[in-house]
Amino acid sequence: RKPQRSSTTPAIVRARYDAAQTTTDNARHWAMADAMSADGAASADVRKKLRENARYEVANNSYAKGIVLTIANDAIGTGPRLQLLTADPEINRQVESAFTDWAKAINLAEKLRAMRMAKATDGEAFAVLTANPVIDSPVELDVQLVEADRVASPIMSVLPTSNDIDGIILDVYGNPNTYTILRQHPGDPGSLTAWKMHYDVVPADAVMHWFRVDRPGQHRGIPELTPALPLFAQLRGYTLSVIAAAETAADFAAVLFTDAPANGEAQALEPMDVVALEKRMATVLPDGWRLGQIEAQQPATGYAEFKHEILNEIARCLNLPFNIAAGNSAGYNYASGRLDHQTYFKSIRVEQAHLAEAVLDRIFAAWIHEAMLMTEFAFLRTTGAMPHQWFFDGTEHVDPAKEANAQATRLSSNTTTLAIEYARQGRDWETELRQRAKERALMQELGLTSTQVAPQTTTDTDDDEETDTDVDQDQPA
């Protein structure tokens, strides 16, 4: 029988990996490492503190607020647009038009932008499908946003249980079954005790929970700004220190100093005495004293570089290029800016795909279900499957002429389609072609002729584009 090791004997890990070794040099660095599960690490108390810190920083830090707004505007834009892909074009047009009108009636685009900002600041966004007879739409379906604080267990626990993850009740397969939503926000006035007792249990098929899964088995989200929160604090602290130093230096208009030794020949003066100065005044100084000014050494020469580097580090956890996070493209050229934006736009497409799966498809399914109950949409009961896709706002190209040339080349070489090219701009190719046909028919009716100009080929390259503007070539992209 193998003897048991004493509890006081330290565990020795034999490993060939340097990172697995605990030494006197790295012991403090790895002191906070743990083996907690995803839900255990993101406990209710931890998420509450992270939400509070992230909300405070976004509310008081201009960069944090601008970053969150930019992400929401770029990911959601003016709102998603539905394209139905059934075999009947007339059904497609009717459903698309009715859904667009309903989305405007409930301000769907605004709610989606709020959800995206909550996902960045709170770590997760909740929305409940409810009935609302007040909205100006035949379909009385509504999307009600719920802040993450309200999705919680009535009796708060330090660690989540096996089937209750702070208000999310899981079934035997690990899927959300119901959501416990408090009727009153814990932060409302007078809710210190009552918020724990009044709640609703909402089925999971009526709740949309949008968050980023970082670990297997994770059921609640943490703020996407979490890795950047200490950096935001350092940025603001250093900025305030620089300003305070500059103000302190500016508070002294002039100082009197002498080269004479202590108890020397200079006339005795009261130390730290303050004398008010008048404009355009000539004066005689005491014997042995000279007049000097304090040179302001702030901001330091490394201040701008510090802000650049720390903002770059902040933006990295959000897949933002520096010029978008800072709102400043000084030092960028066309090629480096476009290269940096490729990663950002790819992350935006991933966000939009995730939004479509987690939120938009479920909203559309609920809307179709409600619409089928109405007389004007009774034909949808026999339509069958509703294949569809979502369009978002396209991104503007820096050089429209070069993009038009590239587009014409792709179309002429059959390496793309009109559907793909219009989708890049966030538009429905069928709608645009019908509109174009109407315009050309009207022009012929009025006797107007349009001369189509083919895009001109160009030999400009990215290397040439880099010399089009005055930039700092040493500035990192």
C-alpha positions in Angstrom: 0.0 0.0 0.0 1.4 3.4 -1.0 1.8 5.7 2.0 -0.3 8.8 2.0 1.5 12.1 1.7 1.3 14.5 4.6 -0.9 17.6 3.9 1.9 19.8 4.9 4.3 18.4 2.3 4.4 20.8 -0.7 3.4 19.4 -4.0 6.2 19.1 -6.5 5.3 19.3 -10.2 7.9 17.7 -12.5 7.4 19.2 -16.0 9.5 20.1 -19.0 7.6 23.3 -19.6 9.0 26.4 -18.0 5.5 27.9 -17.6 4.6 25.0 -15.4 7.4 25.7 -12.9 6.8 27.7 -9.8 9.9 29.5 -8.7 10.7 32.3 -6.4 10.8 34.7 -9.4 7.4 33.9 -10.8 5.5 32.8 -7.7 3.9 36.2 -7.2 3.0 36.5 -10.9 1.1 33.2 -10.9 -0.3 33.6 -7.4 -3.9 34.3 -8.7 -4.0 31.4 -11.1 -6.7 28.9 -10.3 -8.4 25.7 -11.5 -12.0 27.0 -11.2 -14.6 26.1 -13.8 -15.9 28.7 -16.3 -19.1 29.2 -14.3 -17.2 29.2 -11.0 -14.7 31.8 -12.2 -17.6 34.0 -13.4 -19.6 33.8 -10.3 -22.4 36.2 -9.5 -20.2 38.4 -7.2 -17.3 38.5 -9.8 -19.6 39.4 -12.7 -21.3 42.1 -10.6 -18.0 43.8 -9.7 -16.8 43.6 -13.3 -20.0 45.1 -14.6 -19.8 47.9 -12.1 -16.2 48.7 -13.0 -16.8 48.5 -16.8 -19.9 50.7 -16.6 -18.1 53.3 -14.5 -15.2 53.4 -16.9 -17.4 53.7 -20.0 -19.4 56.4 -18.3 -16.3 58.5 -17.4 -13.7 57.6 -19.9 -14.0 59.2 -23.3 -12.0 56.5 -25.1 -14.0 53.7 -23.5 -17.3 55.3 -24.4 -16.1 56.0 -28.0 -14.8 52.4 -28.4 -18.1 50.9 -27.3 -20.2 53.2 -29.5 -18.0 52.5 -32.5 -18.3 48.7 -32.1 -22.1 49.0 -31.8 -22.4 51.3 -34.8 -20.1 49.2 -37.0 -21.7 45.9 -36.0 -25.4 46.9 -36.1 -25.3 50.1 -38.2 -28.8 51.2 -39.3 -30.1 47.7 -38.6 -30.2 44.4 -40.3 -32.3 43.9 -43.4 -34.2 40.6 -44.2 -34.0 38.9 -47.5 -36.4 36.0 -48.0 -35.2 33.2 -50.3 -38.4 31.3 -51.1 -39.3 30.3 -54.7 -42.1 32.9 -54.9 -40.7 36.5 -55.4 -44.1 38.0 -54.5 -44.1 36.3 -51.1 -40.6 37.4 -50.5 -41.4 41.0 -51.2 -44.6 41.0 -49.0 -42.8 39.4 -46.0 -39.7 41.5 -46.3 -41.8 44.7 -46.4 -44.0 43.7 -43.5 -41.0 42.7 -41.4 -39.2 45.9 -42.1 -42.3 48.0 -41.1 -42.6 45.9 -37.8 -38.8 46.4 -37.1 -39.2 50.1 -37.4 -42.3 50.1 -35.2 -40.4 48.5 -32.3 -37.1 50.3 -32.9 -35.3 47.0 -33.5 -32.1 48.6 -34.7 -31.8 50.8 -31.6 -32.4 47.8 -29.4 -29.8 45.7 -31.2 -27.2 48.5 -30.7 -28.1 48.7 -27.0 -27.6 44.9 -26.8 -24.2 45.2 -28.5 -23.1 47.9 -26.1 -24.3 45.8 -23.2 -22.4 42.8 -24.5 -19.2 44.9 -24.4 -19.8 46.6 -21.1 -21.8 44.0 -19.1 -20.6 40.9 -20.9 -24.0 39.7 -22.0 -27.4 41.0 -23.3 -30.8 39.6 -22.7 -34.0 40.2 -24.6 -37.5 38.7 -24.0 -40.1 38.2 -26.7 -43.4 39.7 -25.4 -46.8 40.8 -26.7 -47.3 44.6 -27.0 -50.7 45.7 -28.3 -49.6 49.4 -28.3 -47.1 49.1 -31.1 -48.1 50.4 -34.5 -48.0 47.1 -36.3 -50.4 44.3 -37.2 -48.1 41.9 -35.5 -48.1 42.7 -31.8 -44.8 41.1 -31.1 -42.2 43.1 -29.2 -38.6 42.7 -28.0 -38.0 43.8 -24.4 -34.5 44.3 -23.3 -33.5 43.0 -19.9 -30.3 44.1 -18.1 -28.0 41.4 -16.9 -28.5 42.3 -13.2 -32.1 41.2 -13.4 -31.3 37.7 -14.5 -30.3 36.2 -11.2 -31.3 33.6 -8.6 -33.8 35.0 -6.0 -31.6 33.7 -3.2 -28.1 34.7 -4.2 -25.4 32.1 -3.9 -21.6 32.6 -3.9 -21.0 29.7 -6.4 -23.4 28.4 -9.1 -25.1 25.0 -8.5 -25.1 22.3 -11.1 -28.4 23.3 -12.7 -28.9 26.9 -11.5 -26.4 29.3 -13.0 -27.4 32.5 -11.3 -30.9 32.5 -12.7 -30.4 30.2 -15.7 -32.0 26.8 -15.0 -30.4 24.1 -17.1 -32.1 20.8 -18.2 -30.5 17.4 -17.9 -28.6 18.0 -21.2 -27.1 21.3 -20.1 -29.3 23.5 -22.2 -31.1 26.5 -20.7 -34.6 25.5 -19.7 -35.9 28.6 -17.9 -34.6 32.1 -17.0 -35.4 33.7 -13.6 -35.9 37.4 -14.3 -36.3 39.7 -11.3 -39.2 42.1 -11.7 -37.2 44.9 -10.1 -33.6 45.9 -10.8 -31.3 45.4 -7.8 -30.1 49.0 -8.3 -33.5 50.6 -8.2 -34.3 52.9 -5.2 -36.0 50.9 -2.4 -34.9 47.5 -3.9 -32.5 46.5 -1.2 -34.6 43.6 0.0 -37.7 43.4 -2.2 -35.8 42.5 -5.4 -35.0 39.0 -4.1 -38.6 38.1 -3.7 -40.4 39.1 -6.9 -39.5 37.4 -10.1 -40.8 35.7 -13.2 -39.7 32.3 -14.6 -39.6 32.7 -18.4 -39.2 29.7 -20.8 -35.9 29.6 -22.6 -37.6 29.8 -26.0 -38.8 33.3 -25.2 -35.4 34.6 -24.0 -32.5 35.6 -26.2 -29.1 35.5 -24.4 -26.3 37.0 -26.4 -22.7 36.7 -25.0 -19.3 35.4 -26.1 -18.4 32.0 -25.0 -14.7 32.0 -24.1 -14.6 28.6 -22.3 -16.4 25.2 -22.6 -19.2 25.0 -20.1 -19.6 28.8 -19.8 -23.2 30.0 -19.3 -22.8 33.6 -18.3 -20.7 36.3 -20.0 -18.1 38.7 -18.6 -17.5 42.2 -20.0 -15.4 42.2 -23.1 -13.6 45.3 -21.6 -12.3 43.2 -18.7 -8.7 42.8 -19.8 -8.6 46.6 -20.6 -10.1 47.9 -17.4 -6.7 48.3 -15.5 -5.2 49.9 -18.6 -8.1 52.4 -18.8 -7.3 53.3 -15.1 -3.6 53.7 -15.9 -4.4 55.9 -18.9 -6.7 58.2 -17.0 -4.3 58.3 -14.0 -1.3 59.2 -16.1 -3.2 61.9 -18.0 -4.4 63.5 -14.7 -0.9 63.4 -13.3 0.5 65.2 -16.4 -2.2 67.8 -16.2 -1.6 68.3 -12.5 2.1 68.7 -13.0 1.6 71.3 -15.8 -0.9 73.2 -13.7 1.5 73.2 -10.7 4.3 74.6 -12.8 1.9 77.2 -14.3 0.7 78.4 -10.8 4.1 80.0 -10.2 4.6 83.1 -12.3 8.1 83.8 -11.1 10.5 82.9 -8.2 13.2 84.8 -6.5 16.5 83.0 -6.0 20.1 83.8 -5.0 23.5 82.4 -5.5 24.7 83.7 -2.1 25.3 81.1 0.6 23.1 80.8 3.7 23.5 83.8 6.0 25.5 85.5 3.2 25.3 88.9 1.7 21.8 88.7 0.2 19.1 90.7 1.9 17.0 88.6 4.2 13.5 87.8 2.9 10.5 85.9 4.3 10.6 82.3 3.0 7.7 81.2 0.8 6.3 84.8 0.8 3.9 85.5 -2.1 3.9 88.8 -3.9 1.2 89.9 -6.3 2.5 91.1 -9.7 0.9 93.7 -11.9 0.9 93.8 -15.7 3.6 95.9 -17.5 5.3 96.7 -14.2 9.0 97.4 -13.6 10.4 96.7 -10.2 13.6 96.6 -8.2 14.6 93.3 -6.6 16.1 92.9 -3.1 19.8 93.0 -2.9 21.4 89.7 -3.9 18.3 88.2 -5.5 17.4 87.4 -9.1 14.1 86.8 -10.8 13.4 83.4 -12.5 10.6 81.4 -13.9 9.7 77.7 -13.5 10.0 75.9 -16.9 7.0 73.6 -17.5 8.3 70.1 -18.2 4.8 68.7 -19.0 3.6 67.1 -21.0 6.7 64.9 -21.1 8.1 63.9 -24.5 6.9 60.3 -23.9 3.3 61.3 -23.1 2.0 60.9 -26.7 3.9 57.6 -27.2 2.5 56.3 -23.9 -1.1 57.0 -24.9 -0.5 55.4 -28.3 0.9 52.2 -26.8 -1.7 51.8 -24.1 -4.6 52.5 -26.4 -3.2 50.0 -28.8 -3.1 47.4 -26.0 -6.6 48.3 -24.9 -8.0 47.9 -28.4 -6.3 44.6 -29.0 -8.7 42.6 -26.8 -11.6 44.0 -28.8 -10.0 43.4 -32.3 -9.9 47.1 -32.9 -7.1 48.8 -34.9 -5.5 51.7 -33.2 -6.8 54.4 -35.5 -10.4 53.3 -34.8 -9.9 53.1 -31.1 -8.2 56.5 -30.9 -10.3 58.1 -33.6 -7.1 59.4 -35.2 -5.5 58.1 -38.4 -2.4 60.4 -38.2 0.6 58.4 -39.2 -1.4 55.9 -41.3 -1.1 55.4 -45.0 -3.7 53.8 -47.2 -2.1 50.4 -47.3 -1.4 50.1 -43.6 -4.8 51.3 -42.7 -6.5 48.8 -45.0 -4.3 46.0 -43.7 -5.2 46.8 -40.1 -8.9 47.0 -40.9 -9.1 43.6 -42.4 -8.9 41.9 -39.0 -11.4 44.4 -37.6 -13.9 43.9 -40.4 -13.6 40.1 -40.1 -14.4 40.3 -36.4 -17.5 42.5 -37.4 -18.6 39.8 -39.8 -18.2 37.2 -37.0 -20.3 39.4 -34.7 -23.0 39.8 -37.3 -23.2 36.0 -37.9 -23.4 35.4 -34.2 -26.1 38.0 -33.9 -28.1 36.4 -36.7 -27.9 33.0 -35.1 -28.5 34.0 -31.5 -31.0 36.8 -31.9 -32.3 37.6 -35.4 -33.3 34.1 -36.5 -35.2 33.6 -33.3 -36.9 37.0 -33.7 -37.9 36.2 -37.3 -39.2 32.7 -36.3 -41.4 34.3 -33.6 -42.6 37.0 -36.0 -43.5 34.5 -38.6 -45.4 32.4 -36.0 -47.4 35.5 -35.0 -48.0 36.6 -38.6 -49.4 33.3 -39.6 -52.2 33.8 -37.1 -53.4 36.9 -39.0 -55.7 36.9 -42.1 -53.4 38.9 -44.4 -50.6 36.4 -43.8 -52.6 33.2 -43.8 -50.8 32.1 -47.0 -47.6 31.6 -44.9 -49.2 28.5 -43.3 -48.7 26.6 -46.5 -45.5 28.1 -47.6 -43.3 25.7 -45.8 -39.7 26.5 -44.9 -38.6 30.2 -44.8 -35.0 30.3 -46.0 -33.6 33.7 -45.5 -30.4 35.8 -44.9 -29.6 39.1 -43.3 -27.9 42.1 -44.7 -26.0 44.7 -42.7 -24.6 48.1 -43.7 -21.7 47.8 -46.1 -18.3 49.4 -45.5 -17.3 52.3 -47.5 -14.1 51.9 -49.6 -11.4 54.4 -49.2 -10.9 54.7 -53.0 -14.3 54.2 -54.8 -12.7 54.3 -58.2 -10.3 51.5 -57.6 -13.0 49.5 -55.9 -15.2 50.0 -59.0 -12.4 48.8 -61.2 -11.9 45.7 -59.1 -15.6 45.0 -59.0 -15.8 45.2 -62.8 -12.9 42.8 -63.2 -14.4 40.3 -60.8 -17.7 40.4 -62.7 -16.2 40.1 -66.1 -14.0 37.2 -65.0 -17.0 35.4 -63.4 -15.3 35.2 -60.1 -18.2 36.9 -58.3 -21.9 37.5 -58.7 -24.1 40.5 -58.4 -25.6 39.1 -55.2 -22.1 39.0 -53.6 -21.2 42.5 -54.8 -24.4 44.0 -53.6 -24.1 42.1 -50.3 -20.7 43.8 -49.8 -22.6 47.1 -49.7 -25.4 45.7 -47.5 -28.0 45.8 -50.2 -30.4 43.2 -51.8 -29.4 42.6 -55.4 -33.0 41.8 -56.5 -34.3 45.1 -55.0 -31.5 47.1 -56.6 -32.0 45.6 -60.0 -35.7 46.1 -60.0 -35.1 49.7 -59.0 -32.6 50.1 -61.8 -35.0 48.6 -64.3 -37.6 51.1 -63.3 -35.2 54.0 -63.7 -34.1 52.9 -67.1 -37.7 52.4 -68.3 -38.6 55.9 -67.1 -35.5 57.4 -68.7 -36.5 55.8 -72.1 -40.1 57.1 -71.6 -38.8 60.6 -71.1 -36.4 60.4 -73.9 -33.3 60.5 -71.8 -30.3 58.5 -72.6 -27.6 57.3 -70.2 -24.1 56.7 -71.4 -22.5 53.9 -69.4 -18.9 54.6 -68.7 -16.7 51.5 -68.2 -14.3 51.8 -65.3 -10.8 52.8 -66.4 -8.0 50.4 -65.7 -5.2 51.7 -63.6 -1.7 50.6 -62.9 -1.6 52.1 -59.3 -0.4 49.7 -56.7 -0.5 49.7 -53.0 3.2 50.7 -53.0 2.2 53.8 -55.0 -0.6 54.5 -52.6 1.7 54.7 -49.7 3.4 57.7 -51.1 0.2 59.6 -51.8 0.0 61.2 -48.3 2.5 62.6 -45.9 2.8 60.1 -43.1 5.3 59.1 -40.5 6.8 55.9 -41.9 8.2 55.0 -38.4 4.8 55.1 -36.9 3.6 51.5 -36.2 0.5 50.6 -38.1 
